[in-house]
Amino acid sequence: MSKGKVVVLGVSGHVGAAVATAFADAGWDVAGMARADRHPLPGVRFVKGDSDSVEDMRRAIGDAQLVVNALNLPYDKWFNGAMEAQMARVLEAMGKTGKTMLFPGNIYNYAADCDVLTPDLAQNPATPRGAIRVRVEAMFEAAAERGDIQFIVLRAGDFYGPNTKGDWFDQIMMTGVKSRKVSLVGTPGVGHSWAYLPDLGRAFEALASLRATLGHFERFHFAGHHVTPEQMGRAIAKAAPVEVNTSMFGMWLLPILGLVDPVIREVAKMRYLWRHPLKLTDARLGALLGPDFGTPFEMAIAATVAPFFVRAGLEAEPGANVARTLT
């Protein structure tokens, strides 16, 4: 018997696909809306639709009581009210029905000098992009206060997982894998918050299952894995089937590359995220999920990097799975 109906808006994105998969695996009746069914998911019914259309979203949502709002605009298209307008359309499509919205938050909402991020920490964004995220969450909070929806935000760090595209692993870290080179992002010795997508998807499903016990507006922080570039490099080297050389990627290159690429130009403006720990923590969510909930870091990294080595045609060498010294 189904646990209920859930609709994932933006099912073709990183979070959307991971969440839809987790819900389907847990026995939900899952529908996913996107412009095109680029990556069909087992157990997920695809609904073609455009997030610019309230009617498309309303049709996709139908009688489902649970909506995962995993929509996102291209990174350089957030401004001039575009993000707020997209989220307002989602609220209009859901209507004043008391349905539950689950939303993936990020750490942009907080100031650069906030080393530890708890759900009750005051939000003081360091960038215009962060201010947009604060305004969006405030829109949803206001709708929840009116009783229009129940709103649950689950905040997480940078996403990663097997066979994802357009993330740090795909765009920078593993681009030199054919030459047995791995580029590490960040600041030496400074931890960074990462979210393993299969775990994040299961966390969303767990909160959905508990929604009747939660308030009308809830914030949760998904701790994920908070690791330094050195720890990341050792985990990748340990998982590699061959010896690899790890070195730091020059983050100073981003503004230069951004001169010709508008997306990288915007990414460069967020470099403060790599200079400060910004560690997500949430004792309440940890208690709800349980102590053995997440995938161990080295296992998650091994699953993530394995496809890169396979595509590069690299096979195991005797004694290769040993962590290498960063250069």
N, C-alpha and C positions, 0 to 999 in steps of 0.2 A: 504494500500500500504506500502511495506517495506521502511524503511528509508535508506536501503543500506545493503551491505554484509560486515560482520565482521568475522574474524577467530581468535579464542582464542587458542594460543599455550600454552599447560600446563593447560588445562581446568579442570583437576582433582585436582589441588591445591587450596589453600585457596583463593588467589586473582582470579585465573582463573575462578573458579566456581561462585564467587560473581559477577565478571564482566560479564560473559556470561549470568547470570540470569538477571542482570540489562539491558543489551542490548536487550534480548528477551522480557522483560517486556515493553521496550520502543518501540517495533515494528521493530527491525532489523531482518534481515535474518542472523542467528547466526550458525556458525559451530565451534566445539571445537575439538582439536586434543590432544590425549594422548595415552599412550601405552595400556590402558585398560579402558573400560567404567564402572568404579567402582561405580559411583554415577550419573546415568542418570538425566539430567536436562530438565524440561519441556521447549519446544520451542527451544532446542539446538540440532542440528544435529551432531552426533558424527562421527569423522573421526579417525580411528585407525592409529597411526603413531609413529615413534621414532624420538626424537630430535637429535639423532646421525646421522640421514639420511637427507641430504639436499633434496633429491628427495621426501621423505615423506612429508616434510614441504612444498615444492613447490607445491606438489599435493594438500595438504590441503588448501593452500592459494588460489590457482587458480586465478580467476579474481576478488577476493575481493580487494577493495582499502584500507581496514583498517585491521591491524593486531595488536592484543594485545599480546605482548611477556611476558607471565606470566610463562615462563620456569624458573626452578631453580634446582640446583643440591643438593643432600643431603648435610647437613651442614658441614660434614667433608670431602667433596670431591671437594671443591672449588679450590684447590691449583694446583701448577705446570702447570699453563696455562689452566686448564680444563674449568674454567668458561669463559675465553676469547674465547676459541675454540668453545664452545657451541654457544656463541653469534655471532661469526663470521659465523657460519653455518646459523643462522637466516638471517643475512644480505645477504648471498649468495642466500638463498632461495627466499628472497624478490626481489633481483635483482635491477638494476638501473631503477626503474619503477616510482619513485615518490610516491609510496604508503606511507600511514601513519602508523607509528609504535607508539603504546602506551606502556609505560614501567613503572612498579611499582618500584620506587626507595625507598631507606631507608636512615636512618640517619648515617650509618656507614661512610659516606664520610667526616664527620666533626670532628674536634678536640674535645676533652673531655671538654674543658673549654668554648665552645661556648654555652652560655645559651639560646640564641634566634637564631633560624635558619631561615633565609630568603632565597629566591631563588638566590639572587645575592651574598650571602656570599661566600667568598673564601673557597675552599675545602682543608682541611688539615687533612687527615685521621689519626686516632690514632693507628690503628692496620693494620697488613697485609691484613686482610679481607676487611677493609675499602679501602685500596689501590686498591684491585681488583675491587671494585665497581666503584671507580674513573676511572680506566682504561676502564672498560666496557662502562661507559657513554661517555668517550672520543671517543671510537670507533664509537658510534652512532652519536655523534656530528660531527665527521669528515665525516661520510657518508651523513649527512644532509647538511653539508657545500658544498659537491661535487654535491648536487642535487639528490643523489640516492634515498633518502627517506625524508619524513617529520618525525621528531622525537619529541615526547611529553613525558616527564617523569613526573610522579605524585608521589611525595615522601610522605611517610606516616610512622607512628609509628608502634608499635606492633599490629598485627591483632587480632581481636576477633569477635565472632558472634555466633548465635545459631547453635548447632550441628557440630561444627568444631572439628577436631582432630589434635593432635600434636602441640597445642599452650600452652600458659602459664596456661590457665584455665584448660585444659584437663590434662596436665602433672604434675602440681604442685598445683594450687590454689584450685581446687575442688576435689582432690583425696581423701580427708577425709570426703566427704559430708555425707556418710552413718553414720558416727559418729558425724555428725553435726559440723564438724570442717572445717574452711576455712583458707588456708595459703596465706598470702599476700606477694607479691614480691616487692622488691625495698628498698629504704632508707626512714625511717620515715621523713616526712616533705618535701620530695623532689618530685616534680612533674615528671610525665613520660608521654610520648606521646603514645596514643592508637588510633587505627583506627577501627571503627565499620564497618565490611565488607559490609553490605548492603549499607551503605552510601558511602563507597569508590567506590563500583561498580557503583553507580549512578553518582559519580563525574567523573569517566572515561567516562561514556556515554555522560555526558554533554560536556566534552571537545571534544569528537569525533564529536558531533553535531556542534560544533563551529570551527572545524579544518580549515575551509576555511578562517576564519578571523584571524588565528594564523600564526606565522612565521614558518620558516623551522625547527627551533630548539627552543623548549620551555621547561622551567623548572617551575613546580608548586609544592607548598607545601600544603598538606592536613592537616589542623590543628587538626581535630578529637577532641579527649577529652584529655586534659592535666591535670592529677589528681595525687594527692599524694596517698600512700597506705592507709592512713586513710580515705580519701574520697572514695576510692574503697571499703574498708571494710564496710563503712556505707551504700553504695549503695547495696552491696550484701546482707547485713543483712536486709535492708528494703524490698528487693525483696523476701527474703526467706519465704517459707510457714511455717517454724518452727523456733524456736530460734536457732541461730548458734553462735559458739565461733570463733572469728577471732584472729589470731596471725601472727607474722612476720615469714616468712620462712628464715632460715639461709642461706644467699647467700654464706657464707664461705664453705658450704657443697659441692658446685658445683665442685671445683677442686678435692675434695676427690672422689666424684662420678665419675669424669672424668678419674680416674685412670683405670677404667674398662669399660668405655663407651666413645668411641671416639667423639660422637656427643656432649655429655655433656662437654667433655674436651674443645671443641671449644666454646661452649656457655659460659663456665667459663671465657674465655679470653675476653669476651665482657661485663664484669660486670660494667665497667665504665659507660655504658648506664643508669644504675640505680642509679648512684651516683651523676649525674649531670642532671639539668632540660632538656636541649636539646629540647626546645619548638619550634615546627614547627609553622610558621606563614606566611601568604601570603595574603596581602590586595587585590591584583589583582584577585586571585582565589575566595576570598570571595565575591567580587563584581560580578564576573561572575555567581557564584552559587546562590547568593541571601541570605538575612539574615535568612531566615527560612528553609534553606536547610537540615541541619543535624538533626538526631534523638537526642532528649535530653538524656543526659548521663544516668540518672536513668532508663529511658525506655529501652535504649540499654542494660544495665546490666541486667535488669529483663528478657529480651528476651533471653539473653545469658545463664543465670544460670538456668532458668526454666527447661530445659531438664535434667540437672544434678539431680535436686530434684525429678523429675518424675521417672527417672531410679532408684533412690535410694529408691523409694516407700515412700517418705515422704509427708505427707499431712498437710494441714494448721491446726494450733492450734490457739485458740482465743488469740488475742493480740500479735501474734508472730512477726509481721512485724514492729519491732522497732529496730533501729540501736543499736548495742552492742558496748561496750567499747573495744578497742583493748587491747590485753594482751601480 
